[in-house]
Structure formats: C-alpha cells, structure tokens
C-alpha cells in the first residue's frame, strides 16, 4: 500500500503561528505608544530648558530685564513676537514651536520686566519653568492646580503671574 506523505505545515499550525505573531505585535505596539508619549514629554521639557537658558542671555541683552514693554500674559506664546522682550528671541520662538509640535498644544506664558514663567502641556499634566529657576510638573493646563503650582490655569495665563509656585 502506498502512503501519501506530504511535508509542510498544516493549516491549524499556520493559524496558530499567525495568532502568536499578532499577539506579540500588539504588545510591542502598546510599548511603542508609551515610549512615544514619554519622548514627546521629554522634548517639551528640553525645549523649556532651552527657553530658560536663552531667557537669561536675553535678560542681559535687554539691560537686566525680561521685557521692557510691559506685561505679557498669553495662552498662545508660540505666536508672540513682542519686541524688546523674551518673545523677540528666535531661539525661544523655535523652542516654543517645537514644544507645540511635540504635544499639539501651545504654551502659556507670563513675562514682566523682572520675572517670567512658561507652562507647557505634557501628555498628562504640564511642565512649568520660571525665572527663579523652578522647573517642575503640574496638573493639566486649563485646570486649577493643586500642589506644586497655585492659581488658575496655568499659574500665570489668566492673572499674569510669573512664577510656578
């Protein structure tokens, strides 16, 4: 009697392998989304750090002032180009635009002659820097802070505050 022996995988074996690959890819994709969110948050923090450094350089160039033209308080800082202030600096503008591109939302800012603060949204929460050297997280932009920041959203946008605490 002749037995027909075929070599290869059965349909069930192939379906099991495809299912395993699908499960593994779902796990990897979930991890990549988390990594992407953390990367975007790190980009925002790095851009705000750049702003802090550049603000001190600009402070000296403006005769020991952050803004010689009055008070600036805005929730769309990346569009401001106010002369004789931090907002006239190209490096600061580029950092604000890069932060907006990383997260999709604009930063809030408050600037006077003697102080400044910037608060940018993160994936969850916000990151705030100010002229006293503070750089820390907070609740979502647009909500009242409870803890590290005080005041209305985000610590300076509605009231012109220039500090993160």
N, C-alpha and C positions, 0 to 999 in steps of 0.2 A: 504494500500500500504506500502511496506517495503522500507525504505531508507537506503542505504549503507553509513554509516558514518565511514570514516577511520580517524584515528588520526595520526598526524605527520605533517611534513613539505612538502610543495610542492617542486617540482624541481626548480622552479623560486626562491623561498625563500632560498633554499640551495645555489644556484648560487650567489645570492646577498650577502649572508654571506661570501662565499669564496672570492668574489671580494673585499669586505671590508677588510678582513684579508690580502689579497695580497697588497692592497694599504698601509695599516698600516705597514706591514713588510718592504715595500720599503722605507718608511720614516725612520724607525728605522735603517735599514742597512746604509742609507746615513749618518745618525748621527754617527753611529759607525765608519765609514771610516774617518770622520773628527776627531773624538776622537783618533783614532789610529795614524793619522798623527801628531796630537799635542803631543801625548805621545812619539812618536819617536823623535820629535824635543826636547822635554824636556829631553829625555835620552841623546841626543847629548850634550846639554848644561850642564847637570850634569856631564857627563864624562869629558868635557873640564874643568869644575870647579875642578874636581879631579886632572887633569893634572896640573892646576895652583898651587894647594896646594902642590902637590908632587914635582913640579919643585923647589919650594922654599926650601924644605927639601933637595933635591938633590944639590942645589946651595951650601949649607953649607958643604955637604959631599965632594964636588969637589973642596974645597978650594976657596969658593966665585967665582965660575964660573959655567955657564950652560953647557959649552962644552970646554974641554981642548984640543981637537984635530982639531981645525979649524972651518970652517963654514959648516953648514949643510943646504941644501935647497932641499926640495923634495916634490913631489906631491903624494907620497905613503908612508906616515910616519908610518903606522901600520906595515910595513915590515922591518923598520930600527932597528938595534940593535948596533949602533955605540958605541964602548967602550969609557969610560970617557966623557960621555955626558948624557943629559936627556934621550936619546933613549935607554940607557942601563938599565934604571929602569923598573922593571917588572910591577909595578903599572901603570906607564904611558903607557907601551905597552898594558896592558889589557884594559885601558880606550880607547885607540885609536882603538883597535879591536872591543870593544863594540859599539863605535860610528859608525864604518864601518858597523857592523851587523845591527844596528838600521835603517840606511838610505840606505846602499848598495853602498856607495861611500867612498873612502878614504879621509883622512885629508891631508892638505898641511901644511908644517912647514918650519920655518926658525930659525936656532939656531946658535948663536955665543957664545963667552965666557961671554959676558956681557948682552945679551938680547935673547929673544925667542918670537916667535909667532906661533900659530896654528890656522888654519881656517878649519872648517868642514862644509860640506853641510848640509842644513836642507831640509825639504820638499819643501819649497820655500825660496830661499836665502841661506845665510851661517851665521855661528857664528864664531867670531874671539876672541881669547884671546891673550894677550901678557904680557911680563914681567913688564910692567908699571902698570898693574892692570886692563887694559881695557878688558871688556867682552861685546861685542855687535854684533848686526846683520849687514849684508851686502848683496849685490847682490849675485846672483848665482856664485859659484866657476866656474872659467873658463871665466868670462866676466870682463870687466873693471868696477871698482867701481865708483859710482857717489854719493858722500855724505859721509857716515861715514868712509869709507875706501878710500884710494887713491892708485893709482898704478895699475899694471897689476894683473891678477888673481893669487892667491888671496892675494894681498898685499905683498907677500913675496916669492911666489913659483918660479917665474922666475928670480927675481933680488936679492934674498937672504935677503929681508927686514925682520926685526924682530919686526915691530910694526903694529898695526891695524889702524893707522891713518897717 
